[in-house]
Each structure stands twice: as structure tokens, then as C-alpha cells.
Amino acid sequence: MTINVERDFELVTLEITGRLDTTTAPNLESVVNELSENTKELVFDMSGVEYISSAGIRVLLGAYKKMNSHQGKMRIEKANDMVREVFEMTGLSDMLE
């Protein structure tokens, strides 16, 4: 998995490519944990994600809680059909755009 981080003032976009699973989720979690409280909007570009496991879902939920704790917003964009299906099954589809 690769993570491309783009910063534009208070907006951070994380472009993720590859598999988001138990092996790679800690890398994404580290990137999310390093975000400053000045980040007001966090976007996950999932266009390159081939697979997401429960470990990946856990990291996304943690990011959502972190953003909510300082009145920030989070959204997930460009998820493929397989990833969308996982989000629908887990009730996370509300985060999708």
C-alpha cells in the first residue's frame, strides 16, 4: 500500500493505493495520528484501493473520531464497487461521497 499525502492549508487528502488490511493499516493509522489539530477537513481518496479489511475499517473509524473531536470533517471519495459494498455492509456508507 502507498499513501500520498496532499496538504492544502486546513485540508488534507490521503490518496491510498493497494490493499488496506492488517499488514498495511498501521501505516495509515500512523499518518492519521500525525495530522495536526489544524486539519479541518480530511479526505480519503480510495480510487486505488483494491481491498479493505476490518483493520482498515477500524483506522477509518479512528480517523472519523479524531476529526469529530476537534470539529473537523472527514469524507471518503472514489471508492470502487467492492469497497463501497464493504462500507454498506458495515454501515459506513454515510461517509462516502
KEKE-182717 format. One line per 2 residues: number of its first residue (from 1); their letters; for each residue x, y, z of N, C-alpha, C. Coordinates in nm, 4 decimals. Each point is the difference from the previous one (the first is absolute). Layout:
<rs>
NUM> A> X,Y,Z,X,Y,Z,X,Y,Z  ... .
</rs>
This chain:
<rs>
1> MT> 0.0849,-0.1169,0.0000,-0.0849,0.1169,0.0000,0.0896,0.1234,0.0000  -0.0429,0.1001,-0.0757,0.0668,0.1291,0.0030,-0.1005,0.1065,0.0417 .
3> IN> 0.0517,0.1012,0.0676,-0.0837,0.1110,0.0455,0.0651,0.1294,-0.0489  -0.0722,0.0725,-0.0824,0.0459,0.1303,-0.0457,-0.0752,0.1057,0.0804 .
5> VE> 0.0735,0.0864,0.0691,-0.0601,0.1027,0.0851,0.0082,0.1342,-0.0703  -0.1151,0.0629,-0.0184,-0.0053,0.1338,-0.0581,-0.0604,0.0944,0.1034 .
7> RD> 0.0713,0.1081,0.0268,-0.0469,0.0986,0.0981,-0.0302,0.1315,-0.0703  -0.1131,0.0572,0.0326,-0.0388,0.1300,-0.0523,-0.0652,0.0766,0.1147 .
9> FE> 0.0827,0.0702,0.0771,-0.0421,0.0749,0.1170,-0.0686,-0.0939,0.0992  -0.1307,0.0096,0.0209,-0.0701,-0.0824,0.0985,-0.0546,-0.1300,-0.0591 .
11> LV> 0.0221,-0.0237,-0.1296,-0.0486,-0.1199,-0.0690,0.1160,-0.0965,-0.0215  -0.0201,-0.1257,0.0396,0.0982,-0.1048,-0.0258,-0.0702,-0.1104,-0.0786 .
13> TL> 0.0620,-0.0381,-0.1124,-0.0520,-0.1099,-0.0808,0.1008,-0.1138,0.0058  -0.0491,-0.1191,0.0344,0.0832,-0.1198,0.0027,-0.0427,-0.0881,-0.1167 .
15> EI> 0.0863,-0.0130,-0.0989,-0.0271,-0.0841,-0.1163,0.0630,-0.1363,0.0273  -0.0839,-0.1014,0.0107,0.0449,-0.1327,0.0393,-0.0057,-0.0928,-0.1208 .
17> TG> 0.1064,-0.0776,-0.0177,0.0076,-0.0956,-0.1091,0.0421,-0.1355,0.0561  -0.0698,-0.1053,-0.0421,0.0353,-0.1356,0.0419,-0.1016,-0.0590,0.0954 .
19> RL> 0.0474,-0.0897,0.0838,-0.0856,-0.0700,0.0966,0.0079,0.0679,0.1360  -0.1160,0.0216,0.0603,-0.0076,0.0564,0.1347,-0.0454,-0.1124,0.0914 .
21> DT> 0.0979,-0.0676,0.0618,-0.0286,-0.1187,0.0799,0.0816,0.0022,0.1290  0.0061,-0.1134,0.0687,0.0681,-0.0046,0.1299,0.1485,0.0325,-0.0099 .
23> TT> 0.0594,-0.0260,-0.1139,0.1420,0.0287,-0.0183,0.0252,0.1476,-0.0255  -0.0875,0.0644,-0.0765,0.0232,0.1381,-0.0424,-0.0754,0.1044,0.0818 .
25> AP> -0.1048,-0.0400,0.0697,-0.0806,0.0954,0.0777,0.0826,0.0794,0.1015  0.0980,-0.0606,0.0680,0.0804,0.0799,0.0939,0.0728,0.1172,-0.0668 .
27> NL> 0.0393,-0.0151,-0.1265,0.0651,0.1112,-0.0712,-0.0969,0.1163,-0.0165  -0.1226,-0.0297,-0.0399,-0.1006,0.1049,-0.0159,-0.0339,0.0620,0.1350 .
29> ES> -0.0093,-0.0824,0.1016,-0.0296,0.0510,0.1342,0.1078,0.0977,0.0465  0.1259,-0.0290,-0.0299,0.1097,0.0910,0.0368,-0.0142,0.1337,-0.0697 .
31> VV> -0.0348,-0.0024,-0.1287,-0.0182,0.1250,-0.0746,-0.1138,0.0807,0.0603  -0.1116,-0.0658,0.0315,-0.1160,0.0682,0.0587,0.0368,0.0579,0.1368 .
33> NE> 0.0723,-0.0761,0.0802,0.0375,0.0468,0.1338,0.0926,0.1203,-0.0040  0.0754,0.0156,-0.1083,0.0929,0.1121,-0.0131,-0.0672,0.1286,-0.0477 .
35> LS> -0.1267,-0.0071,-0.0398,-0.0704,0.1203,-0.0456,-0.0156,0.0982,0.1147  0.0205,0.1250,-0.0289,-0.0139,0.1014,0.1047,-0.1475,0.0322,0.0232 .
37> EN> -0.0261,0.0614,0.1123,-0.1369,0.0412,0.0311,-0.0452,0.1153,-0.0879  0.0902,0.0585,-0.0769,-0.0365,0.1046,-0.0951,-0.0665,-0.0574,-0.1248 .
39> TK> 0.0050,-0.1315,-0.0154,-0.0658,-0.0644,-0.1132,-0.1503,0.0050,0.0249  -0.0707,0.0708,-0.0855,-0.1446,0.0161,0.0157,-0.0789,-0.0899,-0.0951 .
41> EL> 0.0665,-0.0500,-0.1043,-0.0671,-0.0899,-0.0933,0.0989,-0.1071,-0.0431  -0.0421,-0.1254,0.0126,0.0818,-0.1148,-0.0366,-0.0745,-0.0791,-0.1062 .
43> VF> 0.0661,-0.0209,-0.1144,-0.0600,-0.0733,-0.1106,0.0835,-0.1246,-0.0263  -0.0650,-0.1133,-0.0064,0.0642,-0.1248,-0.0401,-0.0382,-0.0264,-0.1447 .
45> DM> 0.0968,0.0068,-0.0904,-0.0216,-0.0340,-0.1405,0.0275,-0.1496,-0.0120  -0.1070,-0.0783,-0.0156,0.0104,-0.1449,-0.0004,-0.0002,-0.0579,-0.1414 .
47> SG> 0.0250,0.0828,-0.1013,-0.0093,-0.0467,-0.1384,0.0982,-0.1131,-0.0308  0.1100,-0.0083,0.0718,0.0983,-0.1043,-0.0255,-0.0045,-0.1161,0.0971 .
49> VE> -0.1003,-0.0031,0.0881,-0.0088,-0.1073,0.0998,-0.0656,-0.1231,-0.0630  0.0727,-0.1115,0.0037,-0.0487,-0.1256,-0.0583,-0.0807,-0.0821,0.0996 .
51> YI> 0.0297,0.0172,0.1289,-0.0584,-0.0844,0.1038,0.0075,0.0749,0.1318  -0.1033,-0.0165,0.0837,0.0030,0.0577,0.1339,-0.0509,-0.1035,0.0991 .
53> SS> 0.0732,-0.0173,0.1088,-0.0387,-0.0959,0.1042,-0.0545,0.0750,0.1212  -0.0360,-0.0755,0.1021,-0.0507,0.0619,0.1228,0.1060,0.0886,0.0649 .
55> AG> 0.1274,-0.0332,-0.0188,0.1072,0.0848,0.0544,-0.0010,0.1365,-0.0675  -0.0244,0.0032,-0.1292,-0.0103,0.1265,-0.0724,-0.1203,0.0799,0.0443 .
57> IR> -0.1124,-0.0690,0.0205,-0.1223,0.0645,0.0483,0.0258,0.0637,0.1364  0.0726,-0.0717,0.0854,0.0312,0.0509,0.1344,0.0795,0.1306,-0.0085 .
59> VL> 0.0963,0.0066,-0.0914,0.0802,0.1217,-0.0155,-0.0875,0.1157,-0.0487  -0.0897,-0.0275,-0.0939,-0.0893,0.1045,-0.0498,-0.0915,0.0509,0.1107 .
61> LG> -0.0510,-0.0908,0.0828,-0.0840,0.0417,0.1130,0.0790,0.0842,0.0997  0.1243,-0.0380,0.0250,0.0854,0.0785,0.0888,0.0251,0.1391,-0.0553 .
63> AY> 0.0202,0.0086,-0.1314,0.0204,0.1310,-0.0638,-0.1263,0.0840,0.0119  -0.1146,-0.0633,-0.0168,-0.1282,0.0703,0.0116,-0.0168,0.0574,0.1411 .
65> KK> 0.0311,-0.0804,0.0996,-0.0100,0.0460,0.1395,0.0988,0.1136,0.0271  0.1202,-0.0119,-0.0534,0.1005,0.1053,0.0198,-0.0479,0.1312,-0.0607 .
67> MN> -0.0534,-0.0053,-0.1210,-0.0470,0.1220,-0.0646,-0.1176,0.0601,0.0765  -0.0910,-0.0831,0.0465,-0.1148,0.0489,0.0779,0.0436,0.0639,0.1312 .
69> SH> 0.1081,-0.0489,0.0580,0.0436,0.0516,0.1301,0.0448,0.1457,-0.0076  0.0397,0.0464,-0.1183,0.0358,0.1416,-0.0128,-0.0809,0.0674,-0.1112 .
71> QG> -0.1263,-0.0405,-0.0091,-0.0995,0.0601,-0.0894,0.0440,0.0008,-0.1469  0.0740,-0.1021,-0.0403,0.0403,-0.0138,-0.1392,-0.0965,-0.0899,-0.0759 .
73> KM> 0.0197,-0.0073,-0.1305,-0.0839,-0.0839,-0.0856,0.0874,-0.1053,-0.0666  -0.0608,-0.1148,-0.0280,0.0691,-0.1059,-0.0709,-0.0927,-0.0568,-0.1047 .
75> RI> 0.0576,-0.0338,-0.1158,-0.0794,-0.0679,-0.1014,0.0884,-0.0960,-0.0779  -0.0660,-0.0952,-0.0618,0.0670,-0.1007,-0.0815,-0.0503,0.0165,-0.1417 .
77> EK> 0.0944,0.0085,-0.0940,-0.0355,0.0227,-0.1395,0.0531,-0.1112,-0.0893  -0.0685,-0.0177,-0.1123,0.0458,-0.0832,-0.1119,0.0222,-0.1467,0.0345 .
79> AN> -0.0774,-0.0539,0.0923,0.0120,-0.1417,0.0340,-0.0581,-0.0846,-0.1124  0.0671,-0.1113,-0.0305,-0.0520,-0.0898,-0.1023,-0.1187,-0.0792,0.0551 .
81> DM> -0.0624,-0.0789,-0.0846,-0.1212,-0.0728,0.0391,0.0237,-0.0952,0.1168  0.1144,-0.0693,0.0023,0.0286,-0.0949,0.1075,0.0128,0.0729,0.1335 .
83> VR> 0.0717,0.1108,0.0004,0.0180,0.0773,0.1230,-0.1335,0.0608,0.0430  -0.0778,0.0487,-0.0955,-0.1333,0.0539,0.0317,-0.0881,-0.1056,0.0657 .
85> EV> 0.0080,-0.1216,-0.0513,-0.0804,-0.1088,0.0564,0.0381,-0.0267,0.1453  0.1295,0.0035,0.0300,0.0460,-0.0189,0.1381,-0.0541,0.1120,0.0882 .
87> FE> 0.0063,0.1234,-0.0504,-0.0518,0.1127,0.0777,-0.1501,-0.0122,0.0223  -0.0733,-0.0465,-0.0989,-0.1448,-0.0172,0.0165,-0.0307,-0.1091,0.1017 .
89> MT> 0.0755,-0.1095,-0.0029,-0.0218,-0.1093,0.0955,0.0313,0.0417,0.1430  0.0960,0.0904,0.0161,0.0415,0.0408,0.1343,-0.0700,0.1267,0.0474 .
91> GL> -0.0825,0.0596,-0.0852,-0.0706,0.1211,0.0385,0.0811,0.1271,-0.0156  0.1133,-0.0071,-0.0671,0.0866,0.1161,-0.0165,-0.0264,0.0746,-0.1309 .
93> SD> -0.1006,-0.0395,-0.0726,-0.0250,0.0604,-0.1309,-0.0348,0.1477,0.0098  -0.0415,0.0474,0.1167,-0.0300,0.1423,0.0177,0.1252,0.0879,-0.0166 .
95> ML> 0.1188,-0.0578,0.0175,0.1237,0.0758,-0.0147,0.0404,0.0158,-0.1460  -0.0638,-0.0751,-0.0885,0.0380,0.0005,-0.1412,-0.0546,0.1199,-0.0737 .
97> E> 0.0780,0.0480,-0.0949,-0.0466,0.1032,-0.0923,0.0376,-0.0419,-0.1405 .
</rs>
